[in-house]
Amino acid sequence: MPVYNYTALKNNKELIKGSLEASTHKEARELIRKMGYLPTKIVETNKSGSSTEKKADFKKIKKMSLGERVEFTSTFQILVQSGIPVIEALTFIENDASNKKLKSVAQELRRQIMLGSTFADTIARYPDVFGQIYIGLVRAGEDAGELEKTMERLLELLKKEENIRSRVVGALMYPVFVILLAMLVTTVMLVFVFPAFAEMFDTMDKELPWITKTLMDAGVWLKTYWPAIPLIFGTVIFGSMFLLRWNPSKRIIDKYVLKIPLINKLIQFSNFSNFVSVMQVAYDAGIPVVDCLYLSNITLTNTTLKDKISLATTDVQQGKHLSVALRATKAMPGMILFMIATGEQSGRLGEMMYQATIFIDKTLDKVIDTMTKAIEPIMLIVIGSIVLVLALALYLPLFQSYEI
């Protein structure tokens, strides 16, 4: 009987390694799960104990954007579902794709498969390119002999993710643009307009209001040290990006952003939209619930929600019902929990999770519409406040000059 070396997660945290005997790759995975571990890599060994995985010269392939992954998966899914073998499907993409990156990806995947690897094993070597969710679902589809259905499900997931991302980015683009434009206009006013009034204010022989004096000094400083202007803009932009990505600051931001009205709903429903969709697709593909939670948790971008779902994954691994474990986190909306609990009790978990995704999408649409409508008056208040401050700074000295 073949021997398999494996790498797995213990208690969803500790990485362990070991070996076992099994008839097939699928049976080895099931045995590892029965031991309470979450398998991440399984490799068959030969009689001498060395891995049968070929030590070929695996070339690096460039990371694909979400749109490129959608294009690759769409073409590959259509070809495979039409009965075309995997190698021929990859050859078609290699020869006929309009995107050079997709050509190189298909070429390298085809080369490795021809050396004896499976499609799942090949893409597993590139987690940064395809992602753990993509790899996990493809492996489950290959094991179940349903690669065509799996690729169709993956395509739906990728399109859904692309749609959600475009809607959220679209909702946030307007305020970001307005804020940057306001910063630019304010800078121009300080550098060019306020200094022009300096001589006139000097002739009044009166002490300037503090707001005028502050803005005049800022304008003089910026005009004297003008190279600092792009540096300030760059520091603000890249500093904000760094704080949003640096783990300690991101954790703090993710924690408190969930307490802001309306924003918290946008974050919550946009995160759980992908989470529940992956759960539903993975469950329908025959993946165990614990593994479904592990794959779904990868989609969460908010670290607070991710940590809470990780605790739920551990609870499910220890024997708790999915709905009970998720309810204990107090992170998921009540309606979704109710649907999951109903699905567990009726034996229709996959169907109820699908209904939950429909509910989340409708709710997310309403949240984005409400947020878009709320942003417009907020931006008017912000712009109006900036204009008011600049106008007061310019006209208060003139009003003082008319005082007797």
C-alpha positions in Angstrom: 0.0 0.0 0.0 1.4 3.5 -0.9 2.8 5.7 1.9 1.9 9.4 2.0 3.9 12.1 3.7 1.6 14.9 4.9 1.7 18.4 6.3 -1.4 19.4 8.4 -2.7 21.9 10.9 -3.4 20.8 14.4 -6.1 22.9 16.2 -6.0 25.1 13.2 -2.7 26.7 14.4 0.2 24.2 14.9 1.8 22.9 11.7 2.7 19.2 12.0 4.2 16.6 9.6 3.8 12.8 9.4 3.2 9.8 7.2 0.6 7.1 6.8 -0.5 4.3 4.5 -3.5 4.6 2.2 -4.8 3.2 -1.0 -5.4 6.6 -2.7 -4.7 10.3 -2.2 -8.3 10.8 -1.2 -8.3 8.1 1.4 -5.1 9.6 2.9 -6.8 12.9 3.2 -9.8 11.3 5.0 -7.6 9.5 7.4 -5.8 12.7 8.3 -9.1 14.4 8.9 -10.2 11.5 11.2 -7.1 12.2 13.3 -8.5 15.7 13.9 -6.0 17.4 11.6 -6.5 19.8 8.7 -4.4 18.5 5.7 -2.5 21.2 3.7 -0.2 19.0 1.7 -0.1 15.3 0.9 2.7 13.7 -1.2 3.0 10.0 -2.1 6.4 8.4 -1.4 8.1 5.5 -3.2 9.6 2.4 -1.5 12.9 4.0 -0.7 10.9 6.6 1.3 11.7 9.6 -1.0 8.9 11.7 -2.4 7.5 10.7 -5.8 6.9 14.4 -6.5 9.2 15.3 -9.4 11.9 17.7 -8.7 11.4 19.5 -12.0 12.6 23.0 -12.6 9.4 24.8 -11.7 9.4 28.2 -13.3 7.9 31.2 -11.5 4.8 32.7 -13.1 3.6 36.2 -12.6 0.7 36.9 -10.3 -2.6 37.3 -12.0 -5.1 40.1 -11.2 -8.6 39.2 -10.3 -9.8 40.0 -13.9 -7.1 37.8 -15.4 -8.1 34.9 -13.1 -11.7 35.4 -14.2 -10.6 35.3 -17.9 -8.3 32.2 -17.4 -11.0 30.3 -15.5 -13.8 31.2 -17.9 -11.9 29.9 -20.9 -10.6 26.9 -19.1 -14.0 26.0 -17.7 -15.7 26.2 -21.1 -13.1 24.0 -22.8 -13.1 21.4 -20.0 -16.9 21.3 -19.8 -16.9 20.7 -23.6 -15.0 17.4 -23.0 -11.6 18.7 -24.0 -8.7 17.2 -22.0 -6.9 19.5 -19.6 -3.6 19.6 -21.5 -5.4 20.5 -24.8 -7.4 23.2 -23.0 -4.2 24.7 -21.6 -2.6 24.4 -25.1 -5.5 26.4 -26.5 -5.1 29.2 -23.9 -1.3 29.2 -24.5 -1.8 29.7 -28.3 -4.9 31.8 -28.5 -5.1 34.0 -25.4 -4.8 37.7 -26.0 -3.1 38.3 -22.7 0.6 37.4 -22.6 0.5 36.6 -18.9 -2.2 34.1 -19.4 -0.2 32.5 -22.2 2.8 32.0 -19.9 0.7 30.7 -17.1 -1.0 28.1 -19.4 2.4 27.1 -20.9 4.0 26.4 -17.5 0.9 24.5 -16.2 0.8 22.4 -19.3 4.5 21.6 -19.1 4.3 20.5 -15.5 1.1 18.4 -16.1 2.9 16.6 -19.0 5.7 15.7 -16.5 3.1 13.8 -14.5 1.5 16.2 -12.1 -2.2 16.6 -11.7 -3.9 20.0 -12.4 -4.5 20.5 -8.7 -1.0 19.6 -7.7 0.4 22.0 -10.3 -1.6 25.0 -9.3 -0.8 24.2 -5.6 2.8 25.1 -6.3 1.6 28.7 -6.9 -0.6 29.7 -4.0 0.3 33.4 -4.5 -1.0 33.2 -8.1 -4.2 31.2 -7.6 -5.0 31.4 -3.9 -5.8 28.7 -1.3 -9.5 28.7 -2.1 -8.9 28.1 -5.8 -6.4 25.3 -5.0 -8.6 23.7 -2.4 -11.8 23.6 -4.6 -9.9 22.3 -7.6 -8.3 19.5 -5.5 -11.8 18.6 -4.2 -13.2 18.6 -7.7 -10.4 16.3 -9.0 -10.8 13.9 -6.1 -14.6 13.7 -6.7 -14.2 13.5 -10.5 -16.1 16.7 -10.9 -13.5 19.1 -12.2 -15.9 20.6 -14.7 -18.5 21.5 -12.1 -15.8 22.8 -9.8 -14.5 25.2 -12.4 -18.0 26.4 -13.1 -18.4 27.1 -9.3 -15.1 28.8 -9.2 -16.0 31.0 -12.1 -19.1 32.1 -10.3 -17.2 32.9 -7.1 -14.5 34.9 -9.0 -17.2 36.9 -10.9 -19.0 37.5 -7.6 -15.8 38.7 -5.9 -15.1 41.0 -8.9 -18.6 42.4 -8.7 -18.5 43.1 -5.0 -15.0 44.7 -5.2 -16.1 47.0 -8.0 -19.2 48.1 -6.1 -17.4 48.8 -2.9 -14.5 50.6 -4.7 -17.1 52.6 -6.6 -18.8 53.7 -3.4 -15.5 54.8 -1.9 -14.0 56.4 -5.0 -16.1 59.6 -4.8 -15.2 60.6 -1.2 -11.5 59.8 -1.8 -11.5 61.9 -5.0 -13.3 64.8 -3.3 -10.8 64.8 -0.3 -7.8 64.8 -2.6 -9.3 67.6 -4.7 -10.0 69.6 -1.6 -6.4 69.1 -0.4 -5.1 70.3 -3.8 -7.3 73.4 -3.9 -6.4 74.3 -0.3 -2.7 74.0 -1.2 -3.1 76.3 -4.2 -5.0 78.8 -2.2 -2.3 78.8 0.5 0.6 79.1 -1.9 -0.7 81.6 -4.4 -3.7 83.4 -3.2 -2.9 84.2 0.5 0.5 85.6 -0.2 -1.0 88.1 -2.7 -3.0 89.6 0.2 0.0 89.9 2.5 0.9 93.5 1.5 -2.7 94.7 1.7 -3.0 93.3 5.2 0.3 94.9 6.3 -1.0 98.4 5.3 -4.0 98.0 7.7 -1.7 98.2 10.7 -3.9 95.9 12.7 -3.3 92.6 14.3 -4.6 89.8 12.0 -7.1 87.2 13.3 -5.5 84.0 14.4 -7.1 82.0 11.6 -5.7 84.4 8.9 -2.2 84.6 10.5 -2.1 80.7 10.7 -3.0 80.2 7.1 -0.7 83.1 5.9 2.2 81.5 7.8 1.4 78.1 6.3 1.3 79.6 2.8 4.6 81.4 3.2 6.2 78.2 4.5 4.8 76.1 1.6 6.0 78.7 -0.9 9.5 78.9 0.6 9.8 75.1 0.9 7.7 74.1 -2.1 9.5 70.8 -2.6 7.8 69.7 0.6 4.4 69.8 -1.1 4.7 66.6 -3.2 6.5 65.1 -0.2 3.5 65.9 2.1 1.0 64.5 -0.5 3.1 61.4 -0.9 3.5 60.9 2.8 -0.3 61.2 3.4 -1.1 58.8 0.6 1.5 56.2 1.2 1.3 56.6 5.0 -2.4 55.8 4.8 -1.7 52.8 2.7 1.0 51.6 5.1 -1.3 51.9 8.1 -4.0 50.0 6.3 -1.6 47.1 5.6 0.7 47.0 8.6 -0.7 44.3 10.8 -0.7 46.1 14.2 -2.4 49.2 12.9 -4.7 47.2 10.6 -6.0 45.2 13.6 -6.8 48.4 15.5 -8.5 50.0 12.4 -10.4 46.8 11.7 -11.6 46.6 15.3 -12.9 50.2 15.5 -14.3 50.5 12.0 -16.9 47.8 12.9 -18.3 50.3 15.4 -18.9 53.1 12.9 -22.6 53.2 11.8 -23.3 52.2 8.2 -19.6 51.6 7.6 -19.8 48.5 9.9 -22.6 47.1 7.8 -20.6 47.6 4.6 -17.6 45.9 6.0 -19.6 43.1 7.6 -21.8 42.2 4.6 -19.0 42.6 2.0 -16.8 40.2 4.0 -19.5 37.6 4.7 -20.8 37.8 1.1 -17.6 36.0 -0.1 -17.4 33.9 3.1 -20.8 32.3 2.7 -20.4 31.9 -1.1 -17.2 30.0 -0.6 -18.8 27.9 2.2 -21.7 27.0 -0.1 -19.6 26.1 -3.1 -17.1 24.1 -1.0 -19.8 22.3 0.9 -21.6 21.3 -2.4 -18.2 20.1 -3.7 -18.1 17.6 -0.9 -15.5 19.3 1.3 -15.9 18.7 5.1 -17.4 21.5 7.1 -14.1 22.3 8.9 -12.2 22.6 5.7 -15.1 24.7 4.3 -14.6 27.1 7.2 -10.8 27.1 6.7 -11.2 28.1 3.0 -14.0 30.6 3.7 -12.0 32.3 6.4 -9.3 33.1 3.9 -11.7 35.4 2.1 -12.2 37.7 5.1 -10.2 40.9 4.9 -11.2 42.2 8.3 -8.8 40.8 10.9 -11.4 41.1 13.8 -13.9 39.0 11.9 -11.2 36.6 10.7 -10.0 35.9 14.3 -13.6 35.3 15.5 -14.3 32.8 12.6 -11.0 31.1 13.4 -12.3 30.4 16.9 -15.5 29.0 15.4 -13.5 26.7 13.2 -11.7 25.3 16.2 -15.0 24.8 18.0 -16.5 22.9 15.0 -13.3 20.8 14.8 -13.9 19.9 18.5 -17.5 18.8 17.8 -19.8 21.8 18.0 -22.5 22.4 15.4 -21.6 25.0 12.8 -24.5 27.3 13.6 -23.7 27.2 17.4 -20.0 27.9 16.8 -20.8 30.8 14.5 -23.4 32.3 16.8 -20.9 32.3 19.7 -18.6 34.6 17.8 -21.3 37.4 17.7 -19.8 38.4 14.4 -22.4 37.2 11.8 -25.8 38.8 11.1 -28.7 37.0 12.8 -30.5 36.2 9.5 -27.5 34.3 8.1 -27.2 32.3 11.4 -30.9 31.5 11.3 -30.6 30.2 7.7 -27.5 28.1 8.5 -29.2 26.6 11.6 -32.3 25.8 9.6 -30.1 24.1 6.9 -28.3 22.0 9.5 -31.6 20.9 11.1 -33.3 20.1 7.8 -30.3 18.5 6.1 -30.3 21.2 3.4 -27.3 23.2 4.5 -26.0 23.8 1.0 -29.4 25.1 -0.2 -29.8 27.4 2.8 -26.3 28.8 2.4 -27.2 29.6 -1.2 -30.3 31.4 0.0 -28.1 33.2 2.5 -25.9 34.5 -0.3 -28.9 35.9 -2.1 -30.0 37.7 1.2 -26.5 39.1 1.7 -26.2 40.4 -1.9 -29.6 42.2 -1.6 -28.7 43.7 1.8 -25.2 44.8 0.5 -26.9 46.5 -2.5 -29.1 48.5 0.0 -26.2 49.4 2.2 -24.1 50.6 -0.7 -27.1 52.7 -2.1 -27.7 54.2 1.4 -24.0 54.9 1.9 -23.7 56.6 -1.6 -26.7 58.8 -0.7 -25.2 59.7 2.7 -21.8 60.5 1.3 -23.0 63.3 -0.9 -24.3 65.6 1.9 -21.3 64.7 4.0 -18.9 65.8 1.2 -20.9 69.0 0.7 -20.5 69.8 4.4 -16.7 69.0 4.3 -16.2 71.2 1.2 -18.4 73.9 2.6 -16.4 73.9 5.8 -13.1 74.3 3.9 -14.5 77.1 1.8 -15.9 78.8 4.9 -12.5 78.7 6.7 -10.6 80.0 3.7 -13.2 82.8 3.2 -13.1 83.8 6.8 -9.3 83.9 6.8 -9.4 86.3 3.8 -12.3 88.6 4.7 -12.1 88.9 8.5 -9.2 91.4 8.3 -11.2 93.4 5.8 -14.2 93.5 8.1 -12.0 94.6 11.0 -10.6 97.5 8.9 -14.2 99.0 8.7 -14.6 98.9 12.4 -14.5 102.4 14.0 
